[in-house]
């Protein structure tokens, strides 16, 4: 858990499927990182946006090798979790 810039990051989960990919720095694991966060309405602008209500959201990153998409939607992250047969 962390608190930064008026945002409380509540949880970070990292999932893997056992696959590896090679980079110039060596072998890396394929993984999916899902961060759940809460942002209060009283906080200032973030990325140019001002929030009038409390915000709850997810930040999802897929690391699957060179050319992998990086940040992905919550729906895509849920799809990967189901594909990897990970139970919630």
C-alpha positions as CSV (number, residue, x, y, z in Angstrom):
1,X,0.0,0.0,0.0
2,X,1.3,3.5,-0.8
3,X,0.0,7.1,-0.6
4,X,1.3,9.5,-3.3
5,X,-0.1,12.7,-4.8
6,X,-3.4,12.4,-2.9
7,X,-4.0,8.9,-4.2
8,X,-4.1,5.8,-2.0
9,X,-2.8,2.8,-3.9
10,X,-4.5,-0.1,-2.1
11,X,-3.2,-3.2,-3.6
12,X,-0.8,-4.6,-6.3
13,X,-1.2,-8.1,-7.5
14,X,1.2,-9.8,-9.9
15,X,0.2,-12.9,-11.9
16,X,2.4,-15.1,-14.1
17,X,1.9,-18.0,-16.4
18,X,5.4,-19.5,-16.2
19,X,6.4,-18.4,-19.7
20,X,9.8,-16.6,-20.3
21,X,11.0,-14.2,-23.0
22,X,14.5,-13.1,-23.8
23,X,15.8,-9.6,-23.9
24,X,19.4,-8.3,-24.3
25,X,19.5,-8.3,-20.4
26,X,18.5,-12.0,-20.2
27,X,15.4,-14.0,-19.5
28,X,12.3,-12.3,-18.1
29,X,9.0,-13.7,-17.0
30,X,5.6,-13.0,-18.6
31,X,3.4,-11.3,-16.0
32,X,0.4,-9.2,-15.5
33,X,0.3,-6.5,-12.8
34,X,-3.0,-5.2,-11.5
35,X,-3.1,-2.2,-9.2
36,X,-6.4,-1.2,-7.5
37,X,-6.5,2.5,-6.4
38,X,-8.8,5.0,-4.6
39,X,-8.6,8.7,-5.3
40,X,-10.6,11.2,-3.1
41,X,-12.6,14.0,-4.8
42,X,-10.7,16.6,-2.7
43,X,-7.4,15.8,-4.4
44,X,-6.0,18.1,-7.1
45,X,-5.9,17.4,-10.8
46,X,-4.2,14.3,-12.0
47,X,-2.9,13.9,-15.6
48,X,-4.9,17.0,-16.5
49,X,-8.2,15.7,-15.0
50,X,-10.0,17.1,-12.0
51,X,-12.2,14.6,-10.2
52,X,-15.5,15.8,-8.7
53,X,-16.3,12.4,-7.1
54,X,-14.3,9.8,-5.3
55,X,-12.6,7.6,-7.9
56,X,-11.9,3.9,-7.7
57,X,-10.0,2.3,-10.5
58,X,-7.5,-0.2,-11.8
59,X,-4.2,0.2,-13.5
60,X,-3.2,-2.9,-15.4
61,X,0.1,-3.7,-17.2
62,X,0.9,-6.7,-19.3
63,X,4.6,-7.6,-19.6
64,X,4.9,-10.3,-22.2
65,X,8.0,-9.4,-24.1
66,X,9.1,-7.0,-26.8
67,X,6.1,-5.6,-28.6
68,X,3.7,-6.5,-25.8
69,X,1.0,-3.9,-25.3
70,X,2.1,-2.6,-21.8
71,X,-0.9,-0.9,-20.2
72,X,-4.1,-2.7,-20.9
73,X,-7.8,-2.3,-19.9
74,X,-9.3,-4.0,-16.8
75,X,-11.5,-6.1,-19.2
76,X,-8.4,-7.4,-21.0
77,X,-6.6,-8.1,-17.7
78,X,-9.7,-10.1,-16.5
79,X,-9.6,-12.0,-19.8
80,X,-5.9,-12.9,-19.3
81,X,-6.6,-14.0,-15.7
82,X,-9.4,-16.3,-17.0
83,X,-7.2,-17.6,-19.8
84,X,-4.4,-18.4,-17.3
85,X,-7.0,-20.1,-15.1
86,X,-6.2,-18.0,-12.1
87,X,-8.9,-18.1,-9.4
88,X,-9.9,-14.8,-7.6
